[in-house]
């Protein structure tokens, strides 16, 4: 992600103001990615409620998702 590389460059720079802004931007990018992942998981859960029972009920009963 281009924004992240710019933020990391700002954080690693010598200017304190750039570092502070870079840290704030990194926090916002992280929050945005967390919100996107949360929305993705919620949408997935909603779509799974619409799935009818299959011929093999044990298949798909467990799903491990790591975020």
BAZAFI-277270 format. One record per residue: x, y, z of N, C-alpha, C, O in turn. Coordinates in steps of 0.2 Angstrom, whole numbers, padded with zeros to 4 digits, always signed. Layout:
<rs>
XYZXYZXYZXYZ
...
</rs>
This chain:
<rs>
+0004-0006+0000+0000+0000+0000+0004+0006+0000+0009+0007+0004
+0003+0011-0005+0008+0017-0005+0007+0021+0000+0012+0024+0002
+0001+0022+0004+0001+0026+0009+0005+0024+0015+0008+0028+0018
+0005+0017+0016+0009+0015+0022+0017+0016+0021+0020+0018+0026
+0019+0015+0015+0026+0016+0014+0028+0024+0015+0033+0025+0017
+0024+0028+0013+0025+0035+0014+0025+0037+0021+0029+0041+0024
+0020+0034+0025+0019+0035+0032+0026+0032+0036+0028+0035+0040
+0028+0026+0034+0034+0023+0037+0040+0028+0035+0044+0028+0040
+0041+0031+0029+0046+0035+0028+0046+0041+0032+0051+0044+0035
+0040+0044+0033+0039+0050+0038+0041+0048+0045+0044+0052+0048
+0039+0042+0047+0041+0041+0054+0048+0040+0055+0051+0042+0060
+0051+0037+0050+0058+0036+0051+0063+0042+0050+0069+0042+0051
+0060+0047+0048+0063+0053+0046+0065+0057+0053+0063+0055+0058
+0070+0062+0052+0072+0065+0058+0068+0071+0061+0069+0073+0066
+0063+0073+0057+0059+0079+0059+0053+0076+0063+0050+0072+0062
+0053+0080+0069+0048+0077+0074+0041+0078+0072+0036+0074+0073
+0040+0084+0068+0033+0085+0066+0031+0080+0061+0025+0077+0061
+0035+0078+0056+0034+0073+0051+0033+0066+0055+0028+0062+0053
+0037+0065+0060+0036+0059+0064+0029+0058+0067+0025+0053+0067
+0027+0064+0070+0020+0064+0073+0015+0063+0068+0010+0060+0070
+0015+0067+0063+0010+0066+0058+0010+0059+0055+0005+0056+0053
+0016+0056+0054+0016+0050+0051+0013+0044+0056+0010+0040+0053
+0014+0045+0062+0011+0041+0067+0004+0041+0067+0000+0036+0067
+0001+0047+0067-0006+0048+0066-0009+0045+0060-0014+0042+0060
-0006+0046+0054-0008+0043+0048-0008+0036+0048-0012+0032+0046
-0002+0033+0051-0002+0026+0052-0008+0023+0056-0010+0018+0055
-0009+0027+0062-0015+0025+0066-0021+0025+0062-0026+0020+0062
-0022+0030+0058-0029+0030+0054-0029+0025+0049-0034+0022+0047
-0023+0023+0045-0023+0018+0040-0025+0011+0044-0028+0007+0041
-0022+0010+0050-0023+0004+0053-0031+0003+0055-0034-0002+0055
-0033+0009+0058-0041+0009+0059-0045+0008+0053-0050+0004+0054
-0043+0010+0047-0047+0010+0041-0046+0002+0039-0051-0001+0037
-0041-0001+0040-0040-0008+0038-0044-0012+0042-0047-0017+0040
-0044-0011+0049-0048-0015+0054-0055-0014+0052-0059-0019+0053
-0057-0008+0051-0065-0007+0049-0066-0011+0043-0072-0014+0042
-0062-0011+0038-0063-0015+0032-0064-0022+0033-0068-0026+0030
-0059-0025+0037-0059-0032+0039-0066-0034+0042-0068-0039+0041
-0068-0029+0047-0074-0030+0051-0080-0031+0046-0084-0035+0047
-0080-0026+0042-0086-0026+0037-0086-0032+0033-0091-0035+0031
-0080-0034+0031-0079-0040+0026-0082-0046+0030-0086-0050+0027
-0080-0047+0037-0082-0053+0041-0090-0052+0042-0093-0058+0042
-0092-0046+0043-0099-0046+0044-0103-0048+0038-0108-0051+0039
-0101-0045+0032-0104-0047+0026-0104-0054+0025-0109-0057+0022
-0098-0057+0026-0098-0065+0025-0103-0068+0030-0106-0073+0028
-0103-0066+0036-0108-0069+0041-0115-0069+0038-0119-0073+0039
-0117-0063+0036-0124-0062+0033-0125-0066+0027-0130-0069+0027
-0120-0067+0023-0121-0071+0017-0122-0079+0019-0125-0083+0016
-0118-0081+0024-0118-0088+0026-0125-0090+0029-0127-0095+0029
-0129-0085+0032-0135-0086+0034-0140-0088+0029-0145-0091+0030
-0139-0086+0023-0143-0087+0017-0142-0094+0014-0146-0096+0010
-0136-0097+0016-0134-0103+0013-0139-0109+0016-0139-0109+0022
-0142-0113+0011-0146-0118+0014-0141-0124+0016-0136-0125+0014
-0144-0129+0019-0141-0135+0022-0139-0139+0016-0142-0140+0011
-0133-0141+0016-0130-0146+0011-0132-0153+0012-0134-0155+0017
-0130-0157+0007-0131-0164+0008-0127-0167+0013-0128-0173+0016
-0121-0164+0014-0116-0166+0019-0116-0161+0025-0112-0156+0024
-0120-0162+0030-0120-0156+0035-0114-0155+0039-0114-0150+0042
-0109-0160+0039-0103-0159+0043-0098-0154+0039-0094-0151+0042
-0099-0153+0033-0095-0149+0029-0097-0142+0030-0102-0140+0029
-0092-0138+0031-0093-0131+0031-0096-0128+0038-0097-0123+0039
-0096-0133+0043-0099-0131+0049-0094-0127+0053-0096-0123+0058
-0087-0128+0052-0082-0124+0056-0078-0120+0051-0076-0123+0045
-0077-0114+0052-0073-0110+0048-0068-0106+0052-0070-0102+0057
-0061-0106+0051-0057-0103+0055-0054-0097+0051-0051-0098+0045
-0055-0091+0054-0053-0085+0050-0048-0081+0055-0050-0080+0061
-0042-0079+0053-0038-0076+0057-0037-0069+0054-0035-0068+0048
-0038-0064+0058-0037-0057+0056-0032-0054+0060-0030-0048+0059
</rs>
